Amino acid sequence: MTVTVVGIGGSVRSDSQSERALHGALAGAREAGAKVHAITGSNLVLPFYDPLVTERTDNARDLVEALRAADGIVLSSPGYHGTVSGLVKNALDYVEDLRDDDRPYLEGRAVGCIGAAYGWQATVTTMQALRSVVHALRGWPTPLGAAVNSAETQMGPGGDCADAKVAANLRTIGRQVVEFAQQRQV
Ligand SMILES: Cc1cc2nc3c(=O)[nH]c(=O)nc-3n(C[C@H](O)[C@H](O)[C@H](O)COP(=O)(O)O)c2cc1C
């Protein structure tokens, strides 16, 4: 069975560094045989999650349905003031809509986490913050995460990167997400 990997992240500005890093990891998932689907940029613009509001915008419905169907996930956030951006965190708050599923929240799914910031400190704290969210959502952070420092490395369109180590790191994350999903399908 083909594995489906959903990537979420980036900033509102399309083709941001964090979005490009996400595409780098999704390329690794694709190379490992997965069907990939990225939800980025303006598609992440959602109303603030309110547990008392049940109506969903088209963007919110698409996000929740994509996560519900996903066999694996990749998250990529810019580091804003040392942590996950509000845009990405608000999108993750919508995982609450999966609480009553047979497979609640992100249960049973591997989740690759990428922090992209303009310095080492925020890249690492952002990646770590994403991992904490994934634990809270019952997902399995991949063994390898990525800290992409845009002060030292520029991601290119489509997730290419002149720094071979960063490119390989991102691709490995995508591959690890797929391998975990394949192991659970056996
Ligand atoms: C509101 C805001 C807060 C930011 N805070 C930090 C920070 O605390 N540390 C840091 O290294 N970079 C910080 N940055 C820079 C971004 O993390 C950096 O541009 C990175 O490349 C990811 O942004 P992008 O995905 O939008 O390109 C901040 C940027 C903005 C817009």
The ligand as a Tripos MOL2 file, in Angstrom:
@<TRIPOS>MOLECULE
LIG
   31    33     1     0     0
SMALL
NO_CHARGES

@<TRIPOS>ATOM
      1 C1          8.2990   37.7320   13.9680 C.3       1 LIG1
      2 C2          9.6220   37.0660   13.7130 C.ar      1 LIG1
      3 C3         10.3500   36.5670   14.7590 C.ar      1 LIG1
      4 C4         11.5880   35.9570   14.5380 C.ar      1 LIG1
      5 N1         12.2890   35.4670   15.6030 N.ar      1 LIG1
      6 C5         13.4760   34.8810   15.3930 C.ar      1 LIG1
      7 C6         14.2370   34.3820   16.4980 C.ar      1 LIG1
      8 O1         13.8470   34.4560   17.6470 O.2       1 LIG1
      9 N2         15.4350   33.8080   16.2270 N.ar      1 LIG1
     10 C7         15.9230   33.6800   14.9480 C.ar      1 LIG1
     11 O2         17.0170   33.1300   14.7720 O.2       1 LIG1
     12 N3         15.2260   34.1270   13.8970 N.ar      1 LIG1
     13 C8         14.0170   34.7260   14.0850 C.ar      1 LIG1
     14 N4         13.2990   35.1930   13.0110 N.ar      1 LIG1
     15 C9         13.8170   34.9620   11.6500 C.3       1 LIG1
     16 C10        13.2230   33.7210   10.9870 C.3       1 LIG1
     17 O3         13.2170   32.6090   11.8450 O.3       1 LIG1
     18 C11        14.0530   33.4150    9.7300 C.3       1 LIG1
     19 O4         13.7740   34.4000    8.7590 O.3       1 LIG1
     20 C12        13.9360   32.0110    9.1450 C.3       1 LIG1
     21 O5         14.6390   31.9940    7.9090 O.3       1 LIG1
     22 C13        12.5550   31.4290    8.9270 C.3       1 LIG1
     23 O6         11.6890   32.3250    8.2770 O.3       1 LIG1
     24 P1         10.8790   32.0040    6.9120 P.3       1 LIG1
     25 O7         10.4720   30.5650    6.9330 O.co2     1 LIG1
     26 O8          9.7000   32.9470    6.9440 O.co2     1 LIG1
     27 O9         11.8110   32.3310    5.7630 O.co2     1 LIG1
     28 C14        12.0790   35.8220   13.2150 C.ar      1 LIG1
     29 C15        11.3280   36.3270   12.1440 C.ar      1 LIG1
     30 C16        10.1170   36.9610   12.3820 C.ar      1 LIG1
     31 C17         9.3270   37.4780   11.2010 C.3       1 LIG1
@<TRIPOS>BOND
     1     1     2 1
     2     2     3 ar
     3     2    30 ar
     4     3     4 ar
     5     4     5 ar
     6     4    28 ar
     7     5     6 ar
     8     6     7 ar
     9     6    13 1
    10     7     8 2
    11     7     9 ar
    12     9    10 ar
    13    10    11 2
    14    10    12 ar
    15    12    13 ar
    16    13    14 ar
    17    14    15 1
    18    14    28 ar
    19    15    16 1
    20    16    17 1
    21    16    18 1
    22    18    19 1
    23    18    20 1
    24    20    21 1
    25    20    22 1
    26    22    23 1
    27    23    24 1
    28    24    25 2
    29    24    26 1
    30    24    27 1
    31    28    29 ar
    32    29    30 ar
    33    30    31 1
@<TRIPOS>SUBSTRUCTURE
     1 LIG1         1 GROUP 0 **** ****
